[in-house]
Amino acid sequence: MATTPEPAEHLLDGLNLPLLRARVTLRLMEDATLPEYKGAMLRGGFGYAFQRASCPVSCWGHSHDCTIAGLCAYRQVFETPRPSGVEWLHDLRDVPRPFVIVPPSDTRTRYKAGEALEFGLVLIGHGIEYLPYFLYGFDRLSSMGLGRAHARGKLERLETLLAWEPAGQIIYQDGRTLSAAEPLPLIDTRMVQARAALLPADLRLTLHTPLRLKTRGSILKRLDPPSLIHAICWRLSALAAFHGEHPWPVDYRRFVDAARGVRIESEQIRWLDLLRTSTRGSAPHTMPQGGIIGSAIMRNVSEELRALVVLGSLVHVGKACTFGHGGYRVEGIEGLG
């Protein structure tokens, strides 16, 4: 028998994991041909540029030999040390990174010199402390070039975004870091709960980047509320343990049980096949990154589950989150009968 979740005001207690949303604008200096789905290009190039922006030449490609791992920005962001005293993470192979790159929503491939490429960025927990390194990393990425032809560009702007808003405050413009008139607009769990309380019990989820989830060893081809809630809770727990002030002390199985009461209607979901090339290891190799995209209505979503769904939309969920995969939009639907 399913247990009843705790009241919403207690759901995220103990989860100290602030978030910062931003928008990055790169200005292309040359004509460019870029892939339709740009998350892998941006994430792969950024990791390469980040190390070159933050590490001495002797560490490039040899971060495992770093002698100051505890102080190294690259190691903290891309190869985060495992926390002590968290036994359930001992077999976690895919350590979460404290950021998400949100690729452009369009699939255009041709860009003229002078056009802008805009994409989103979410920094998570301690990852917010490395914002200057992200700035420098994106600047280095644009000067190194984008796409197979390495079309050069420049970092034009970084704007931190207000919670739930498409605009905010420009903190970097044309090579100059601007003095912030206000503190960074961080999103905390109380704000998420307040947002969830304003939403109705019927939600529309629009999966705008591939969502790749596994349950019992099989990849899901349809939206399944218990699997979605389980994946969100797992990701939040891992992010909190690696990049928060402390682990999230919650047994989330009761929320997975509660999700069995959520009904899916008007499902318009399809599978999108994607491959990416990884250069990690001795030789380049391709990796599957396909997942489901589309939309569906979730009915009878309780307030505590709405809070999880809202938070999951910010940090993304499933595989390849740093590439922007597992991103979705949450909208309330009133008056469904």
Buried (B, 14 or more C-beta within 10 A) or exposed (E): EEEEBEEBEEBBEBBBBBBBBBBBBBBBBBEBEBBEBBBBBBBBBBBBBBBBBBBEEEBEEEBEEBEEBEEBBBBBBBBBEEBEEBEEBEEBEEBBBBBBBBBBEEEEEEBEEEBEBBBBBBBBBBBBBBBEBBBBBBBBBBEBBBBEEEBBBBBBBBBBBEBEEEEBBBBBBEEEEEEEEEEBBBBBBEBBBEBBEEBBBBBBBBBBBBBBBEEEEEBBEEBBBBBBBBBBBBBBBBBBBBBBEBBBEBEBEBBBBBBEBBEBEEBEBEBBEBEBEEEEEEEEEEEEBBBBBBBBBBBEBBBBBBBBBBBBBBBBBBBBBBBBBBBBEBEBBEEEE
